[in-house]
């Protein structure tokens, strides 16, 4: 079993596993195939180059990258050198990224040349001691070229594990983004998790990563996959047809996607039953999946679905294994699973009191992988994290007698109509819309009305844009399925719904656009 003390650096364990692969593939990315030996040498050269340029332990090194082997190996190098890693996601606007980098106290920014224009604008506004591209760029020097002249460090030159720290962006208003802090305790959790992924797996196992490696899902998948002896198969960007071809060619045994990616795979004509016999686990998460789509996936891909319920602040909360996606128990497809190893959960009412089994409450989580804090933000940290280590998730759900969790909404997405003491849980209406044969997608939000009450508004994305659904009939179907309280007060038609980085419907953006249109 892999173990690490508080003083050990987890990257040493990862490099040892990569080194054990020798000349066998460790990373596959398109036509590129990188052996274990090559990967280790690259990491140790990158770490040496960081130190040679005066980046000290505890300094912030930001990665503004797309998926590439260098993006993976630089993550290890930053932590091997004892630096604070700051992930810069590509989705926010430039002003938000400027605020993120400024707030994160970044010393060095490493960027993918595809982001050269945005990086140039950021560098004009933020004082950076060091700026390098990862590859040729007209803006600044190439870090890869500089690292090629560096003698690699040795494994015994790893920084003390107590310096390990990663900052993850979770959004926020411009000027004050939330930055989740994870330390060495979270990485010790990856060491423990990797043992379960190695058990019983074939010797030629391969893990395909379809999500961004600068988001929690892709970052964690890389570490757990490398530690458990998988060849890491990396997509630069996600395309369903490419993903299916790579799954076939590389005999992928595990893959990780967000829920909309799963839907794209299922909608592709090449996703044929029996085509992927090597696939044992398709891990999905980031957003709730509709039961009809999960049934379709099981019928198409076999008993391989593995739901991960996690968040940037908490790490793994719960999982629903392939065996627990049970078509004979349809209610299983509405669950997000049981708490993961070492995870404690409680459902509490508005007063913070635990509710009985089966009743709705807000989910609180405590585990070794819960964040340490929001970076330099004690007030917002205190709002969600108490002295006993309990994190207030904002998710509303219930837990049954067998320990399975069922989420019904985000607390901020509950629609308060004021018509009764009950609330409208938008997730239930979203699931109904996702299963409707005339709709490609749909979402329910609350729009403000009189006396601080909200009305239920439904946004529809039809399969055929030229044929709008019969709204009167749809309303009757909603009421029959969910009750009078869920009667929509208004509808709108859209070509698509805005998405967050992990594939959730961005209801904040959707609500803002509707209010702007109303004004």
MOGI-V337737 format. One record per residue. N is the residue number from 1. RES is the residue in three letters. SS is DSSP state (helix for helix, strand for strand, loop for the rest). D_FIRST is the distance of its C-alpha to the first C-alpha in whole Angstrom. Layout:
n->N res->RES ss->SS d_first->D_FIRST
n->N res->RES ss->SS d_first->D_FIRST
This chain:
n->1 res->UNK ss->loop d_first->0
n->2 res->UNK ss->loop d_first->4
n->3 res->UNK ss->loop d_first->6
n->4 res->UNK ss->loop d_first->10
n->5 res->UNK ss->loop d_first->13
n->6 res->UNK ss->loop d_first->16
n->7 res->UNK ss->loop d_first->18
n->8 res->UNK ss->loop d_first->15
n->9 res->UNK ss->loop d_first->16
n->10 res->UNK ss->helix d_first->13
n->11 res->UNK ss->helix d_first->16
n->12 res->UNK ss->helix d_first->15
n->13 res->UNK ss->helix d_first->11
n->14 res->UNK ss->helix d_first->13
n->15 res->UNK ss->helix d_first->16
n->16 res->UNK ss->helix d_first->13
n->17 res->UNK ss->helix d_first->12
n->18 res->UNK ss->helix d_first->16
n->19 res->UNK ss->helix d_first->17
n->20 res->UNK ss->helix d_first->16
n->21 res->UNK ss->loop d_first->18
n->22 res->UNK ss->loop d_first->21
n->23 res->UNK ss->loop d_first->24
n->24 res->UNK ss->loop d_first->23
n->25 res->UNK ss->strand d_first->23
n->26 res->UNK ss->strand d_first->21
n->27 res->UNK ss->strand d_first->23
n->28 res->UNK ss->strand d_first->26
n->29 res->UNK ss->strand d_first->29
n->30 res->UNK ss->loop d_first->32
n->31 res->UNK ss->loop d_first->34
n->32 res->UNK ss->strand d_first->31
n->33 res->UNK ss->strand d_first->28
n->34 res->UNK ss->strand d_first->26
n->35 res->UNK ss->strand d_first->24
n->36 res->UNK ss->helix d_first->20
n->37 res->UNK ss->helix d_first->22
n->38 res->UNK ss->helix d_first->25
n->39 res->UNK ss->helix d_first->23
n->40 res->UNK ss->helix d_first->21
n->41 res->UNK ss->helix d_first->25
n->42 res->UNK ss->helix d_first->26
n->43 res->UNK ss->helix d_first->24
n->44 res->UNK ss->helix d_first->24
n->45 res->UNK ss->helix d_first->28
n->46 res->UNK ss->helix d_first->28
n->47 res->UNK ss->helix d_first->27
n->48 res->UNK ss->helix d_first->29
n->49 res->UNK ss->helix d_first->32
n->50 res->UNK ss->helix d_first->31
n->51 res->UNK ss->helix d_first->31
n->52 res->UNK ss->helix d_first->35
n->53 res->UNK ss->loop d_first->36
n->54 res->UNK ss->loop d_first->36
n->55 res->UNK ss->loop d_first->33
n->56 res->UNK ss->loop d_first->32
n->57 res->UNK ss->loop d_first->29
n->58 res->UNK ss->loop d_first->29
n->59 res->UNK ss->loop d_first->32
n->60 res->UNK ss->strand d_first->31
n->61 res->UNK ss->strand d_first->31
n->62 res->UNK ss->strand d_first->32
n->63 res->UNK ss->strand d_first->31
n->64 res->UNK ss->strand d_first->34
n->65 res->UNK ss->loop d_first->33
n->66 res->UNK ss->loop d_first->33
n->67 res->UNK ss->loop d_first->30
n->68 res->UNK ss->loop d_first->29
n->69 res->UNK ss->helix d_first->27
n->70 res->UNK ss->helix d_first->28
n->71 res->UNK ss->helix d_first->27
n->72 res->UNK ss->helix d_first->24
n->73 res->UNK ss->helix d_first->23
n->74 res->UNK ss->helix d_first->26
n->75 res->UNK ss->helix d_first->23
n->76 res->UNK ss->helix d_first->21
n->77 res->UNK ss->helix d_first->24
n->78 res->UNK ss->helix d_first->25
n->79 res->UNK ss->helix d_first->22
n->80 res->UNK ss->helix d_first->21
n->81 res->UNK ss->loop d_first->25
n->82 res->UNK ss->loop d_first->24
n->83 res->UNK ss->loop d_first->27
n->84 res->UNK ss->strand d_first->27
n->85 res->UNK ss->strand d_first->27
n->86 res->UNK ss->strand d_first->29
n->87 res->UNK ss->strand d_first->29
n->88 res->UNK ss->loop d_first->33
n->89 res->UNK ss->loop d_first->33
n->90 res->UNK ss->loop d_first->36
n->91 res->UNK ss->loop d_first->38
n->92 res->UNK ss->loop d_first->40
n->93 res->UNK ss->loop d_first->43
n->94 res->UNK ss->helix d_first->44
n->95 res->UNK ss->helix d_first->45
n->96 res->UNK ss->helix d_first->42
n->97 res->UNK ss->helix d_first->40
n->98 res->UNK ss->helix d_first->42
n->99 res->UNK ss->helix d_first->41
n->100 res->UNK ss->helix d_first->38
n->101 res->UNK ss->helix d_first->37
n->102 res->UNK ss->helix d_first->40
n->103 res->UNK ss->helix d_first->38
n->104 res->UNK ss->loop d_first->35
n->105 res->UNK ss->loop d_first->36
n->106 res->UNK ss->strand d_first->35
n->107 res->UNK ss->strand d_first->36
n->108 res->UNK ss->strand d_first->35
n->109 res->UNK ss->strand d_first->36
n->110 res->UNK ss->strand d_first->34
n->111 res->UNK ss->strand d_first->36
n->112 res->UNK ss->strand d_first->36
n->113 res->UNK ss->helix d_first->40
n->114 res->UNK ss->helix d_first->40
n->115 res->UNK ss->helix d_first->40
n->116 res->UNK ss->helix d_first->43
n->117 res->UNK ss->helix d_first->46
n->118 res->UNK ss->helix d_first->44
n->119 res->UNK ss->helix d_first->42
n->120 res->UNK ss->helix d_first->46
n->121 res->UNK ss->helix d_first->47
n->122 res->UNK ss->helix d_first->44
n->123 res->UNK ss->helix d_first->44
n->124 res->UNK ss->helix d_first->48
n->125 res->UNK ss->helix d_first->47
n->126 res->UNK ss->loop d_first->44
n->127 res->UNK ss->loop d_first->44
n->128 res->UNK ss->loop d_first->41
n->129 res->UNK ss->loop d_first->41
n->130 res->UNK ss->strand d_first->39
n->131 res->UNK ss->strand d_first->39
n->132 res->UNK ss->strand d_first->38
n->133 res->UNK ss->strand d_first->38
n->134 res->UNK ss->strand d_first->35
n->135 res->UNK ss->loop d_first->37
n->136 res->UNK ss->loop d_first->41
n->137 res->UNK ss->loop d_first->43
n->138 res->UNK ss->loop d_first->47
n->139 res->UNK ss->loop d_first->46
n->140 res->UNK ss->loop d_first->44
n->141 res->UNK ss->loop d_first->42
n->142 res->UNK ss->strand d_first->39
n->143 res->UNK ss->helix d_first->36
n->144 res->UNK ss->helix d_first->34
n->145 res->UNK ss->helix d_first->37
n->146 res->UNK ss->helix d_first->37
n->147 res->UNK ss->helix d_first->33
n->148 res->UNK ss->helix d_first->34
n->149 res->UNK ss->loop d_first->36
n->150 res->UNK ss->loop d_first->33
n->151 res->UNK ss->loop d_first->32
n->152 res->UNK ss->loop d_first->28
n->153 res->UNK ss->loop d_first->26
n->154 res->UNK ss->loop d_first->23
n->155 res->UNK ss->helix d_first->20
n->156 res->UNK ss->helix d_first->21
n->157 res->UNK ss->helix d_first->23
n->158 res->UNK ss->loop d_first->21
n->159 res->UNK ss->loop d_first->22
n->160 res->UNK ss->loop d_first->21
n->161 res->UNK ss->helix d_first->19
n->162 res->UNK ss->helix d_first->21
n->163 res->UNK ss->helix d_first->23
n->164 res->UNK ss->loop d_first->21
n->165 res->UNK ss->strand d_first->23
n->166 res->UNK ss->strand d_first->24
n->167 res->UNK ss->strand d_first->28
n->168 res->UNK ss->strand d_first->28
n->169 res->UNK ss->strand d_first->32
n->170 res->UNK ss->loop d_first->33
n->171 res->UNK ss->loop d_first->36
n->172 res->UNK ss->loop d_first->39
n->173 res->UNK ss->loop d_first->43
n->174 res->UNK ss->loop d_first->44
n->175 res->UNK ss->loop d_first->44
n->176 res->UNK ss->loop d_first->41
n->177 res->UNK ss->loop d_first->38
n->178 res->UNK ss->loop d_first->35
n->179 res->UNK ss->strand d_first->32
n->180 res->UNK ss->strand d_first->29
n->181 res->UNK ss->strand d_first->27
n->182 res->UNK ss->strand d_first->23
n->183 res->UNK ss->strand d_first->21
n->184 res->UNK ss->helix d_first->18
n->185 res->UNK ss->helix d_first->17
n->186 res->UNK ss->helix d_first->17
n->187 res->UNK ss->helix d_first->15
n->188 res->UNK ss->helix d_first->12
n->189 res->UNK ss->helix d_first->12
n->190 res->UNK ss->helix d_first->12
n->191 res->UNK ss->helix d_first->9
n->192 res->UNK ss->helix d_first->8
n->193 res->UNK ss->helix d_first->10
n->194 res->UNK ss->helix d_first->9
n->195 res->UNK ss->helix d_first->7
n->196 res->UNK ss->helix d_first->10
n->197 res->UNK ss->helix d_first->12
n->198 res->UNK ss->helix d_first->10
n->199 res->UNK ss->loop d_first->11
n->200 res->UNK ss->loop d_first->14
n->201 res->UNK ss->loop d_first->15
n->202 res->UNK ss->loop d_first->18
n->203 res->UNK ss->loop d_first->18
n->204 res->UNK ss->loop d_first->20
n->205 res->UNK ss->loop d_first->19
n->206 res->UNK ss->strand d_first->21
n->207 res->UNK ss->strand d_first->20
n->208 res->UNK ss->strand d_first->24
n->209 res->UNK ss->strand d_first->24
n->210 res->UNK ss->loop d_first->28
n->211 res->UNK ss->loop d_first->28
n->212 res->UNK ss->loop d_first->28
n->213 res->UNK ss->loop d_first->26
n->214 res->UNK ss->loop d_first->27
n->215 res->UNK ss->loop d_first->27
n->216 res->UNK ss->helix d_first->24
n->217 res->UNK ss->helix d_first->23
n->218 res->UNK ss->helix d_first->23
n->219 res->UNK ss->helix d_first->21
n->220 res->UNK ss->helix d_first->18
n->221 res->UNK ss->helix d_first->19
n->222 res->UNK ss->helix d_first->19
n->223 res->UNK ss->helix d_first->15
n->224 res->UNK ss->helix d_first->13
n->225 res->UNK ss->helix d_first->15
n->226 res->UNK ss->helix d_first->15
n->227 res->UNK ss->helix d_first->11
n->228 res->UNK ss->loop d_first->11
n->229 res->UNK ss->loop d_first->13
n->230 res->UNK ss->loop d_first->16
n->231 res->UNK ss->strand d_first->20
n->232 res->UNK ss->strand d_first->21
n->233 res->UNK ss->strand d_first->24
n->234 res->UNK ss->strand d_first->26
n->235 res->UNK ss->loop d_first->30
n->236 res->UNK ss->loop d_first->32
n->237 res->UNK ss->loop d_first->34
n->238 res->UNK ss->loop d_first->34
n->239 res->UNK ss->loop d_first->36
n->240 res->UNK ss->helix d_first->36
n->241 res->UNK ss->helix d_first->38
n->242 res->UNK ss->helix d_first->35
n->243 res->UNK ss->helix d_first->32
n->244 res->UNK ss->helix d_first->33
n->245 res->UNK ss->helix d_first->34
n->246 res->UNK ss->helix d_first->31
n->247 res->UNK ss->helix d_first->29
n->248 res->UNK ss->helix d_first->31
n->249 res->UNK ss->helix d_first->31
n->250 res->UNK ss->loop d_first->28
n->251 res->UNK ss->loop d_first->27
n->252 res->UNK ss->loop d_first->25
n->253 res->UNK ss->loop d_first->22
n->254 res->UNK ss->strand d_first->21
n->255 res->UNK ss->strand d_first->23
n->256 res->UNK ss->strand d_first->24
n->257 res->UNK ss->strand d_first->27
n->258 res->UNK ss->strand d_first->29
n->259 res->UNK ss->helix d_first->32
n->260 res->UNK ss->helix d_first->35
n->261 res->UNK ss->helix d_first->33
n->262 res->UNK ss->helix d_first->32
n->263 res->UNK ss->helix d_first->36
n->264 res->UNK ss->helix d_first->37
n->265 res->UNK ss->helix d_first->35
n->266 res->UNK ss->helix d_first->37
n->267 res->UNK ss->helix d_first->40
n->268 res->UNK ss->loop d_first->40
n->269 res->UNK ss->loop d_first->42
n->270 res->UNK ss->loop d_first->39
n->271 res->UNK ss->loop d_first->37
n->272 res->UNK ss->loop d_first->38
n->273 res->UNK ss->loop d_first->37
n->274 res->UNK ss->loop d_first->35
n->275 res->UNK ss->loop d_first->34
n->276 res->UNK ss->loop d_first->30
n->277 res->UNK ss->loop d_first->29
n->278 res->UNK ss->loop d_first->26
n->279 res->UNK ss->loop d_first->25
n->280 res->UNK ss->loop d_first->23
n->281 res->UNK ss->strand d_first->22
n->282 res->UNK ss->strand d_first->25
n->283 res->UNK ss->strand d_first->23
n->284 res->UNK ss->strand d_first->26
n->285 res->UNK ss->strand d_first->27
n->286 res->UNK ss->loop d_first->29
n->287 res->UNK ss->loop d_first->32
n->288 res->UNK ss->loop d_first->33
n->289 res->UNK ss->loop d_first->34
n->290 res->UNK ss->loop d_first->37
n->291 res->UNK ss->helix d_first->37
n->292 res->UNK ss->helix d_first->39
n->293 res->UNK ss->helix d_first->37
n->294 res->UNK ss->helix d_first->34
n->295 res->UNK ss->helix d_first->36
n->296 res->UNK ss->helix d_first->37
n->297 res->UNK ss->helix d_first->34
n->298 res->UNK ss->helix d_first->33
n->299 res->UNK ss->helix d_first->36
n->300 res->UNK ss->helix d_first->35
n->301 res->UNK ss->helix d_first->32
n->302 res->UNK ss->loop d_first->31
n->303 res->UNK ss->loop d_first->28
n->304 res->UNK ss->loop d_first->26
n->305 res->UNK ss->strand d_first->26
n->306 res->UNK ss->strand d_first->23
n->307 res->UNK ss->strand d_first->25
n->308 res->UNK ss->strand d_first->23
n->309 res->UNK ss->strand d_first->25
n->310 res->UNK ss->strand d_first->24
n->311 res->UNK ss->strand d_first->26
n->312 res->UNK ss->loop d_first->26
n->313 res->UNK ss->loop d_first->26
n->314 res->UNK ss->loop d_first->24
n->315 res->UNK ss->strand d_first->21
n->316 res->UNK ss->strand d_first->20
n->317 res->UNK ss->strand d_first->22
n->318 res->UNK ss->strand d_first->22
n->319 res->UNK ss->strand d_first->22
n->320 res->UNK ss->strand d_first->24
n->321 res->UNK ss->loop d_first->22
n->322 res->UNK ss->helix d_first->24
n->323 res->UNK ss->helix d_first->25
n->324 res->UNK ss->helix d_first->26
n->325 res->UNK ss->loop d_first->29
n->326 res->UNK ss->loop d_first->31
n->327 res->UNK ss->loop d_first->35
n->328 res->UNK ss->loop d_first->36
n->329 res->UNK ss->loop d_first->35
n->330 res->UNK ss->helix d_first->37
n->331 res->UNK ss->helix d_first->36
n->332 res->UNK ss->helix d_first->32
n->333 res->UNK ss->helix d_first->33
n->334 res->UNK ss->helix d_first->34
n->335 res->UNK ss->loop d_first->31
n->336 res->UNK ss->loop d_first->28
n->337 res->UNK ss->strand d_first->26
n->338 res->UNK ss->strand d_first->24
n->339 res->UNK ss->strand d_first->22
n->340 res->UNK ss->loop d_first->18
n->341 res->UNK ss->loop d_first->15
n->342 res->UNK ss->loop d_first->16
n->343 res->UNK ss->loop d_first->20
n->344 res->UNK ss->strand d_first->23
n->345 res->UNK ss->strand d_first->26
n->346 res->UNK ss->strand d_first->30
n->347 res->UNK ss->strand d_first->33
n->348 res->UNK ss->strand d_first->36
n->349 res->UNK ss->loop d_first->40
n->350 res->UNK ss->loop d_first->42
n->351 res->UNK ss->loop d_first->42
n->352 res->UNK ss->loop d_first->38
n->353 res->UNK ss->loop d_first->38
n->354 res->UNK ss->strand d_first->36
n->355 res->UNK ss->loop d_first->38
n->356 res->UNK ss->loop d_first->38
n->357 res->UNK ss->loop d_first->35
n->358 res->UNK ss->loop d_first->37
n->359 res->UNK ss->loop d_first->39
n->360 res->UNK ss->loop d_first->39
n->361 res->UNK ss->strand d_first->37
n->362 res->UNK ss->strand d_first->35
n->363 res->UNK ss->strand d_first->32
n->364 res->UNK ss->strand d_first->30
n->365 res->UNK ss->strand d_first->26
n->366 res->UNK ss->strand d_first->24
n->367 res->UNK ss->loop d_first->20
n->368 res->UNK ss->loop d_first->18
n->369 res->UNK ss->loop d_first->19
n->370 res->UNK ss->loop d_first->23
n->371 res->UNK ss->loop d_first->24
n->372 res->UNK ss->loop d_first->26
n->373 res->UNK ss->strand d_first->29
n->374 res->UNK ss->strand d_first->32
n->375 res->UNK ss->loop d_first->32
n->376 res->UNK ss->loop d_first->35
n->377 res->UNK ss->loop d_first->37
n->378 res->UNK ss->helix d_first->36
n->379 res->UNK ss->helix d_first->39
n->380 res->UNK ss->helix d_first->37
n->381 res->UNK ss->helix d_first->34
n->382 res->UNK ss->helix d_first->36
n->383 res->UNK ss->helix d_first->37
n->384 res->UNK ss->helix d_first->34
n->385 res->UNK ss->strand d_first->31
n->386 res->UNK ss->loop d_first->32
n->387 res->UNK ss->loop d_first->31
n->388 res->UNK ss->loop d_first->29
n->389 res->UNK ss->loop d_first->27
n->390 res->UNK ss->loop d_first->28
n->391 res->UNK ss->strand d_first->29
n->392 res->UNK ss->strand d_first->32
n->393 res->UNK ss->strand d_first->31
n->394 res->UNK ss->strand d_first->35
n->395 res->UNK ss->strand d_first->34
n->396 res->UNK ss->strand d_first->36
n->397 res->UNK ss->strand d_first->35
n->398 res->UNK ss->strand d_first->34
n->399 res->UNK ss->strand d_first->32
n->400 res->UNK ss->loop d_first->33
n->401 res->UNK ss->loop d_first->32
n->402 res->UNK ss->loop d_first->29
n->403 res->UNK ss->loop d_first->27
n->404 res->UNK ss->strand d_first->28
n->405 res->UNK ss->strand d_first->29
n->406 res->UNK ss->strand d_first->33
n->407 res->UNK ss->strand d_first->34
n->408 res->UNK ss->strand d_first->37
n->409 res->UNK ss->strand d_first->38
n->410 res->UNK ss->strand d_first->37
n->411 res->UNK ss->helix d_first->39
n->412 res->UNK ss->helix d_first->41
n->413 res->UNK ss->helix d_first->42
n->414 res->UNK ss->loop d_first->44
n->415 res->UNK ss->strand d_first->47
n->416 res->UNK ss->loop d_first->50
n->417 res->UNK ss->loop d_first->53
n->418 res->UNK ss->loop d_first->55
n->419 res->UNK ss->loop d_first->56
n->420 res->UNK ss->loop d_first->55
n->421 res->UNK ss->loop d_first->52
n->422 res->UNK ss->loop d_first->49
n->423 res->UNK ss->loop d_first->47
n->424 res->UNK ss->strand d_first->47
n->425 res->UNK ss->loop d_first->43
n->426 res->UNK ss->helix d_first->43
n->427 res->UNK ss->helix d_first->40
n->428 res->UNK ss->helix d_first->42
n->429 res->UNK ss->helix d_first->45
n->430 res->UNK ss->helix d_first->43
n->431 res->UNK ss->helix d_first->41
n->432 res->UNK ss->helix d_first->44
n->433 res->UNK ss->helix d_first->46
n->434 res->UNK ss->helix d_first->43
n->435 res->UNK ss->loop d_first->44
n->436 res->UNK ss->loop d_first->47
n->437 res->UNK ss->loop d_first->49
n->438 res->UNK ss->loop d_first->51
n->439 res->UNK ss->strand d_first->48
n->440 res->UNK ss->strand d_first->46
n->441 res->UNK ss->strand d_first->44
n->442 res->UNK ss->strand d_first->46
n->443 res->UNK ss->strand d_first->45
n->444 res->UNK ss->strand d_first->47
n->445 res->UNK ss->strand d_first->47
n->446 res->UNK ss->strand d_first->49
n->447 res->UNK ss->strand d_first->53
n->448 res->UNK ss->strand d_first->55
n->449 res->UNK ss->loop d_first->58
n->450 res->UNK ss->helix d_first->60
n->451 res->UNK ss->helix d_first->60
n->452 res->UNK ss->helix d_first->56
n->453 res->UNK ss->loop d_first->55
n->454 res->UNK ss->strand d_first->53
n->455 res->UNK ss->strand d_first->54
n->456 res->UNK ss->strand d_first->52
n->457 res->UNK ss->strand d_first->52
n->458 res->UNK ss->strand d_first->50
n->459 res->UNK ss->strand d_first->50
n->460 res->UNK ss->strand d_first->50
n->461 res->UNK ss->strand d_first->49
n->462 res->UNK ss->strand d_first->51
n->463 res->UNK ss->loop d_first->50
n->464 res->UNK ss->loop d_first->53
n->465 res->UNK ss->loop d_first->54
n->466 res->UNK ss->loop d_first->58
n->467 res->UNK ss->loop d_first->58
n->468 res->UNK ss->loop d_first->57
n->469 res->UNK ss->loop d_first->56
n->470 res->UNK ss->loop d_first->59
n->471 res->UNK ss->helix d_first->58
n->472 res->UNK ss->helix d_first->60
n->473 res->UNK ss->helix d_first->58
n->474 res->UNK ss->helix d_first->55
n->475 res->UNK ss->helix d_first->56
n->476 res->UNK ss->helix d_first->57
n->477 res->UNK ss->helix d_first->54
n->478 res->UNK ss->helix d_first->52
n->479 res->UNK ss->helix d_first->54
n->480 res->UNK ss->helix d_first->53
n->481 res->UNK ss->helix d_first->50
n->482 res->UNK ss->helix d_first->49
n->483 res->UNK ss->loop d_first->52
n->484 res->UNK ss->helix d_first->55
n->485 res->UNK ss->helix d_first->53
n->486 res->UNK ss->helix d_first->51
n->487 res->UNK ss->loop d_first->54
n->488 res->UNK ss->loop d_first->54
n->489 res->UNK ss->loop d_first->57
n->490 res->UNK ss->strand d_first->57
n->491 res->UNK ss->strand d_first->55
n->492 res->UNK ss->strand d_first->55
n->493 res->UNK ss->strand d_first->54
n->494 res->UNK ss->loop d_first->51
n->495 res->UNK ss->loop d_first->50
n->496 res->UNK ss->loop d_first->46
n->497 res->UNK ss->loop d_first->44
n->498 res->UNK ss->loop d_first->43
n->499 res->UNK ss->strand d_first->39
n->500 res->UNK ss->loop d_first->36
n->501 res->UNK ss->loop d_first->34
n->502 res->UNK ss->loop d_first->31
n->503 res->UNK ss->loop d_first->34
n->504 res->UNK ss->loop d_first->36
n->505 res->UNK ss->strand d_first->39
n->506 res->UNK ss->loop d_first->40
n->507 res->UNK ss->helix d_first->43
n->508 res->UNK ss->helix d_first->44
n->509 res->UNK ss->helix d_first->45
n->510 res->UNK ss->helix d_first->47
n->511 res->UNK ss->helix d_first->48
n->512 res->UNK ss->helix d_first->50
n->513 res->UNK ss->helix d_first->51
n->514 res->UNK ss->helix d_first->53
n->515 res->UNK ss->helix d_first->54
n->516 res->UNK ss->helix d_first->55
n->517 res->UNK ss->helix d_first->57
n->518 res->UNK ss->helix d_first->59
n->519 res->UNK ss->loop d_first->60
